[in-house]
Structure formats: structure tokens, C-alpha cells
């Protein structure tokens, strides 16, 4: 008879990932009606491609500042099965706000032949960071790359910051610029498998940014970028949009109505900063099921310099107590569950590692991260987002399928999966103060198990033999 493995973390207890006594599954002989969480392993939806985070220059610089034992602890916490089990990463093409300063790979005005192109600016921190991750994994880490801005001289405002647009006369040059970046990283043994056209193409920011309408993004992709990528022999996927969910459907619709774009696009990338908008993801999944939906950025934004030093790394999940922003982590789990339930295939968090301020950041745009290196205390610290991400990423491997479920109440959040090993996984988020009881019903096997999730908790349930 199968049983339910129970892994639980609670706001009231600083020891995360507690393994509770397994609960036996019993035959549903009487036809249980009340308090059911019903899971249908025979109704699969999208395949899960995995989890990861952004490997920014800021993360690389913080990694550089740690001693060797701390570096190994970081690598285990992010990339081992005992940690977040990340299997992919996002990198920025040129500078972003989480860079040490403003730069591109070709800062020479008018160099349309890109003779001065170089990735040497990535050699002090970013490339060694990526190489260490690759060495730790013992295999390549699939990378997704995103530009924040073209070189300033290619833009209408002559500035990598404050929006502006790519000048039409440089569409072809900029496509070659991206190709040269991909080739340069491949030469370093760091091939890029997925590419977005522009990070947040609707946002005029005080940091690196560039604006594209849907029509401009479609034109650049179809007439310049994809042909250049094909000519260079790059066979990876191009993802469109890479911005918030409120326009993910309308952007996809405008671009994908062009048959050329349907052939050139491999997926749609999105962020979370404008609200839930889970229905927009569902619309994309329903109307364009052949394209993967990938979450490529989300974070808890901080007011200038707020300290992120809450929880210190311990052994085996034992976390030393201190100030704990539990609700920061709840935001992650709530959004991840909603996204998976409405079509998301892969999850890429924002920075994997920041400092005690939530940086570094060259425009003081500080934010949270799952892991913090406190330079003052010389400690590597886990944040609550680490806990909530791991409750999903450590137990839902790539190749799992999202499967259907139905819950008797809507005030808990649930996502359900079937792993490649045919294990049923349910992640249950309870944001309320009171405990919630339910009966887990593995409908396909006609079995039941009574369970309770404490108030302010996240629980991973694994049905296994």
C-alpha cells in the first residue's frame, strides 16, 4: 500500500523542511465526499522544464567575496538535490541594474562591423562564477540570456538607461551583436539554449532598458534576429515578451498572428510585478499550447538599503532563529502555484545571491534573494524565499507533469504534479493563521489519506510506495 511522505515548514518553527511521520493511503471503500483534495494523475497538463535563478554580475561579485567553504555551501544550496536543485540559469547580455556599472560589449560609437566587440567585462566575475557552477554540477547548466539594453550608440536616446528604442538602421547590427555574444559564450564552454529579445520591453527604467512595441518586437525577430541566428547555426529557442503578466496574452496574440513569428518563436517569458493575472497565462496556454510559458523574473523589492539578513544557514535544514519575513516567501509559493496551475513550464527566480542590502546594484534598486552573503558578519544566509522555492524545486524534477486537482476549499493554494518516477506530489500553501484539514484523494488509484497543514505553513506531500 502506498503512503504519503510529508515535508513541512512553518512560520512558528525555525527548523524548515521537517519530515513528519508518513501517512498510509487507504482504499476509498465508502466513497468519501467531504473535505477532499482530489488529484487526477491521469489528467496531465504541461511538462515541467525545471527551476533556476538569475546569475547576475551582482551574484557573481558576492560569490567572489566568500571564502571557499562558503562558496561550496552556496553551490550545494542552489544546485544540489539537497538544496534548490536548480537546473538552469538566466544571464544578462551586457549590463543590467545588478551590475557593477554601465557597459556593453561594443561601446565604440559607429562600430557597425562590431570590430571592438568583446566580453572581457564579464571575465573578472561573471565567467568564473558560471564556470564554478558548471564544475560543481559536472555538466553544463542550461542558460537563458536576456539583454537589458543595446549599446547606447544604437539607441534613439543615446543612453543605455531611461528607455529609448533601438534605431531602425541598427536592427541588423544589433542582431549580429547578439549572435557574437552567443558565439563568445559558447567558446567559453557556456552555450545559451534560450534567448529573450528584451527584458521588460514596456518599462522605461532608471537602469538599462529599451522599449519595443509588439509590432517592433515581431519585426526585429522575424526580419533580423531569427535569420541571423539561423545563419549562425544557433538552434535554441527565442522567447518573446519577458515582461509582466497583464499583457502576456495580448503581446503573444499580436506577435503570433504572423505565420513567420509562429515559426521563429519558441515560447513566452513573463514576470510577476503587475499582479497575479493567472487567467492571462491560462489564455496563452489555451490559445497557443505549442509554446512554453517560462517565468523569468520575480523578487521582493526593498526600500533603499533594507537589510536582508534574516536566517543563517545551518546543517540539514536547521536554520538559526532571527527576524523572519515569512510573508516574503509566501509571495513566491502563491505565485508559483498559480502559475503552474495556469500553464507555466519553468521557473527562473531573479538574483540567486545578493548582499545584506539586497545588492550590489548600480542604481540602488535593492531587492531580496533566496541567499544573502552578509559582508559584515561574513555569513551566508538563507531567506524565507529559499524555503518556499525548495518546497517545490527539490521535489518536482524536470520532466514532471502538472496534473489536475480539485480542492473543497479555495483559501489554501495547491499545485499537483506527477514525477517521471510516477510519484504524485502536492504542494500545499496555507497562508491563514488556523490549521486546515483535508483528505488527500488519489482518484486514479481510489485511495485516501487524512492530512492537516498548520496555519502559516507550506507542505510538500509525496505519494509513494
NORFENPE-V931201 format. One record per residue. RES is the residue in one letter. OMEGA is omega in whole degrees, -180 to 180 (999 if undefined). Layout:
# NORFENPE-V931201
res,omega
RES,OMEGA
RES,OMEGA
This chain:
# NORFENPE-V931201
res,omega
X,180
X,178
X,-179
X,172
X,-174
X,175
X,-167
X,172
X,-176
X,176
X,-176
X,-175
X,-177
X,179
X,-177
X,174
X,178
X,177
X,180
X,177
X,179
X,-179
X,-179
X,171
X,-179
X,177
X,178
X,-173
X,-175
X,-180
X,-179
X,-179
X,-169
X,171
X,-175
X,159
X,-173
X,-179
X,-176
X,-177
X,-180
X,174
X,-178
X,174
X,-174
X,175
X,178
X,179
X,175
X,-174
X,178
X,180
X,-178
X,-179
X,-175
X,175
X,176
X,177
X,-180
X,-180
X,177
X,175
X,180
X,-175
X,-178
X,174
X,-171
X,-180
X,178
X,176
X,179
X,177
X,177
X,-178
X,177
X,-177
X,-178
X,-163
X,177
X,176
X,178
X,178
X,-180
X,177
X,180
X,179
X,178
X,-180
X,177
X,178
X,-180
X,178
X,-171
X,-174
X,168
X,-180
X,178
X,173
X,-179
X,-180
X,-173
X,179
X,167
X,179
X,177
X,-175
X,-179
X,-179
X,176
X,-180
X,-175
X,176
X,177
X,-180
X,-178
X,180
X,177
X,174
X,-178
X,179
X,179
X,-174
X,-179
X,-172
X,-169
X,-177
X,176
X,177
X,-180
X,179
X,177
X,178
X,179
X,180
X,179
X,-179
X,-175
X,179
X,-180
X,173
X,179
X,-175
X,169
X,-177
X,180
X,172
X,173
X,178
X,166
X,172
X,-174
X,-175
X,177
X,-170
X,-178
X,-180
X,179
X,-172
X,175
X,180
X,168
X,174
X,-172
X,-179
X,172
X,179
X,-177
X,-177
X,-180
X,179
X,-178
X,179
X,-178
X,175
X,177
X,176
X,179
X,177
X,180
X,176
X,-179
X,180
X,-179
X,179
X,177
X,178
X,178
X,-178
X,-177
X,-178
X,178
X,-178
X,-179
X,-174
X,168
X,-173
X,-178
X,172
X,175
X,-174
X,177
X,-170
X,169
X,-174
X,174
X,174
X,-176
X,-178
X,-180
X,-173
X,171
X,164
X,177
X,-179
X,178
X,178
X,179
X,180
X,-179
X,-180
X,-171
X,-173
X,-175
X,-171
X,-177
X,176
X,179
X,178
X,180
X,-180
X,179
X,179
X,179
X,-173
X,-179
X,-178
X,170
X,179
X,-179
X,174
X,179
X,180
X,-168
X,-171
X,-175
X,179
X,-176
X,-180
X,-177
X,177
X,179
X,-179
X,-178
X,-177
X,-172
X,174
X,176
X,-179
X,178
X,-179
X,179
X,179
X,-174
X,-174
X,177
X,-179
X,-179
X,180
X,-178
X,177
X,-173
X,-163
X,-179
X,177
X,-175
X,-180
X,179
X,-180
X,177
X,174
X,179
X,178
X,177
X,180
X,-178
X,-174
X,-176
X,-173
X,-178
X,-178
X,179
X,176
X,-174
X,172
X,-174
X,177
X,171
X,178
X,171
X,-178
X,-176
X,171
X,-170
X,169
X,178
X,-176
X,178
X,-176
X,-178
X,-171
X,-178
X,-180
X,175
X,-180
X,174
X,179
X,178
X,-173
X,-180
X,-174
X,171
X,-178
X,-173
X,176
X,-177
X,-176
X,174
X,180
X,178
X,178
X,179
X,-176
X,180
X,-177
X,179
X,179
X,179
X,180
X,179
X,-180
X,-176
X,168
X,-178
X,176
X,-175
X,-176
X,175
X,177
X,176
X,-170
X,178
X,-174
X,177
X,179
X,-173
X,176
X,-171
X,-179
X,14
X,-178
X,-171
X,173
X,178
X,177
X,-170
X,178
X,-180
X,177
X,179
X,-180
X,-178
X,170
X,179
X,-178
X,-179
X,-178
X,-177
X,-178
X,171
X,-170
X,173
X,176
X,-177
X,178
X,176
X,-179
X,-173
X,176
X,-176
X,178
X,176
X,-171
X,-178
X,-172
X,179
X,-176
X,173
X,-176
X,174
X,176
X,168
X,180
X,-174
X,174
X,175
X,-177
X,-175
X,178
X,-174
X,-177
X,164
X,-179
X,-174
X,168
X,-176
X,-173
X,170
X,-176
X,176
X,178
X,178
X,173
X,177
X,-179
X,174
X,175
X,-173
X,178
X,176
X,-178
X,-179
X,179
X,-175
X,176
X,176
X,177
X,176
X,177
X,177
X,-177
X,172
X,-168
X,-176
X,180
X,177
X,179
X,-174
X,170
X,177
X,-176
X,175
X,174
X,-178
X,173
X,180
X,-178
X,168
X,-174
X,172
X,179
X,-178
X,178
X,-177
X,180
X,999
